[in-house]
Amino acid sequence: MNRDDALKKIKKCLALGRSASEHEAAAAMRQAQKLMEQFGLREQDVSLSDVAEVKVKACSTAANAWELRLVNMIADAFGCESFGQLAGKYNDAGNFIRTRYWVFVGLHAAPTVAGYACEVLSRQCAKARLVHISKQPKNCKPITKTARGDAFAMGWVIAAEQLVERFAQPEADKALLLAYIEQQHGELTKGKARDTTKARKTDMGHFAAGHRSGQSAQLNRGVGGMTAQGLLS
C-alpha cells in the first residue's frame, strides 16, 4: 500500500467513523489512526487530498484587466482560489517563448468546472473583442484600438457575470485551499494587471457594446460527461 492508497483507505475509515454502530465506528477510527501513524499523515494531509488544481491557458502573456476580472469572478462563483503563472521555454527556432496560465484550486470537481468556464468564456470574449476592434476606423492607432477593445471586453465580462452568478455555489474551505497553494507552489507574489483603458481615452460606447455582447455568453451544461454544477446554456 502506498501513500495515495492509504489516504483513500483513511477516508473510507473516517466515513465509517460516523456510523450509527458504535462498535463499527470505533474500529474504523482505530484503523484510520493506525494508517495515519504508519504513513506519517496528519489530519490536514487527508483534507488536502480532496484539493485539486486545473490550469487554463490565458489569452496573452499580459495579465489583462478584463481577463483577470473574469478569472476572479469565476473563481468566486465556484469556491476556488486562483492565481496566474508564467512559464517559458525555447522553441525550435531558439526563441524563448512565455505563456501565461490561470490556475484554479478547489475541492473535488470545482476547479475542473471553473477551468472549463474560464476557457469557454475567455475564448468567447476574446473573439468578440477582435470583432469590435475590426470595426474601428482605419486611421485609429493600434494602441487606441487595443484600449477600445479592452473597454469592450470589460463590459462583456461584467455582463457575463450575471450568467455565472446563477451557478450553484460548491463547497469551499479558503484556509485549506491556501494551505494547498503554499504547499505546492510556495509563497506567491502579487502581480499587476494591465489596464490599457487608463492610458488611452475611451468613451462608454465601447464598454456598452461589450456589455450588450456579453449578455449572449453561453456555457454548456455538460463537462466531460459530468454535470457541471448547474451550468446553463
N, C-alpha and C positions, 0 to 999 in steps of 0.2 A: 504494500500500500504506500503510495507516495503522498505528498503534501496535499495535492488537489483532491485526491480520493478521500483523504482524512477530513478535509473541510466539508465535503459532501456528506460523509457519514456523520460528522458532528451536527450538521444542520438537521439531518433526519432525527438524530437523538434529541436535539433541543425541541423539535416539533413534538416528539413523543413525550417530552417532559411536561407538556401541557395536557397530557391525557387525564381523563377523569379517574382512571385507575391509579391509586397512589403507588401501588407496587410497580406497575409498568413505568410510571413517571420517574420514580426514584431510580430504577435500574437504568433507564435511558440517560438520566443526568449523570450517573456514575460513569457510564460508558463515554459520555461526551467529555467529562473531566479527564478521564484516563487518556483519551486520544489527544486532548489538548496538551497534557503534560508530556506525552510521548513525542509529539511533534513540535513542542515548544511554541504552541499557538496561544494567543491571547484572545479575549472576547472581541476586541476590535478587529483582529485578523479575520475572524469569522464574519463579522459585519462587512468588512471591506471586500470580501469575496463576492458580495452582491453588487458591487460597484463596477461599472464598465465605462469605456470611452469609445467615441466614434469620431473619426477625423474626416472633415469635408474640405475640399479644395476651394480656396477663396477665388473671387473674380479677378483679383490682381494682387501684386505683391504689396501694394499700399493698403493700409487699414482705412479704407474709405468710410467716412462718417455714416453714410446711408447703409452700407453693408454691416457695419458694427451695430447700428441700431436694430437691424433685422436679426442679427445673431443674438443679441441680448434679449430681444423680445421673445424669440423662440425658446431660448434657454429658460427664461422665467415661466413661460407657458407650460413647459414640460418638467419643471422642477429640477433643471440641470444647472451645473456650473459650466462656464465656457471661458476659453482663452485662445489667443492667437499664437501661432507657431510658424517661424520662418525656417525653411530647410533649403539647403543649397547643394548643388553637385555640378561637376563638369560634364558638358555634353560631348558628343562625338567630335565636334569642331574645336574642342578645347576651351570653350567659353563657360564661365561659371554662371549657372542659372539658379535664381532664387525662386522659391514657390512658397506662398503663404497658405496655411491651413487654419481652419477653425476647429477646435476640439471641444466636443460636448461630453461632459462627465455626469453620469446619473445612475440611478438604481434600475437594475433589471433591463427592460426594453426601452426605457425612456430616452437614452442617448441615441438609440437606433432611429426612433421616430423623429427626434429632434434633428438629427443629421439629415434624414430624408426631407423634412420640411424645409430646412435651410437650403439644401441642394436644389430643390424644385423651385422655391420662391425666389432665390437669388438668381437662378437662371432666367426665370420669367421677367424679373425686374431688369436685369442686365439687357435682355433682348428689347424690352420696351424702351429702355433708356437710349439704346443705339438708334432706334427708330425716331425718337424725339430729336436726337442730335442731328440726324439726317435731314430733318425739316428746317433746320436753322439756315439763315441767309448764307450764300457762298462767301461773302466778304467778311463773315464773322470769324474772328480769330480763334484758333484751336483751343486756347486756354479759356476763352469765353464759352465756346461750345461745351467744353468739359464741365464748367461751372453750371451751365444751364441744364446739362444732362444730370448732374449730381443733385440739383434742386428738384428736378423731375423725379429722380429716384427716391429722394427723401419723402416726397409726397406719396409716391407709390407704396413705400414701406409702411407709412403711417396708416394708409387706407387698408392695407393687408393685415394690419394689427387687429382690426375688427374680426377678421376671419379666424386668426389664431386664438383670440381670446374666447372663442366659442368651444375650444377643445377642452376635454376633461383634464383636470389637474392630477398628475400622478403623485405618488408618494415621494417625499423628498426629505433628506437629512443633510442640511447645509454643512454641519460640523464634520460629518462622515465624508462627504464629498471633498471638502477642503483637505481633510487628512489624507485621502487617496491622492489628490493632486500633489501634495507636499511629498508623499512617499514615492510617487512615480516620476515626478518632474522637478522636484526641488522647489526652491523659492522663486516665484515668478516676479518679473519686473513689470512695472506699469508702462504701457505703451501710449502712443499719442495717435489719435485719429486724424486722417487727412480730410479737411473740410474746404474744398475749393470754392464754395459759395461765399466765403468770407473775403477771399482775395479779389473776386470779380463781382460786380453788382448784378444781381439777378432779381427780376420782379416776381411777384407772386403768381404770375401766369404760368410759369414753368412748374412750380410746386403744385398748383391747382390741376394742371394737366396730368401730372403724375398721380395725384390723388384720385382723379377720375379713372385712370387706367388701372390703378391698384385695386379698385373695387371689383375688378373681374379676376382677381387672383384665384387660382384653383389648386387644390390638393386632392389626390385620390384617397379613397377610404383604405385600400389595402396596401400594405408594405411587406413585400417578400412573403406573401401568403398569410400574413397575420393581421389582425385588426389593429389599426393604427390609432389607438387611444382616442377614438371619436373623430378622426379626420374626416372632413366633409368635402364634397365637391362644390 
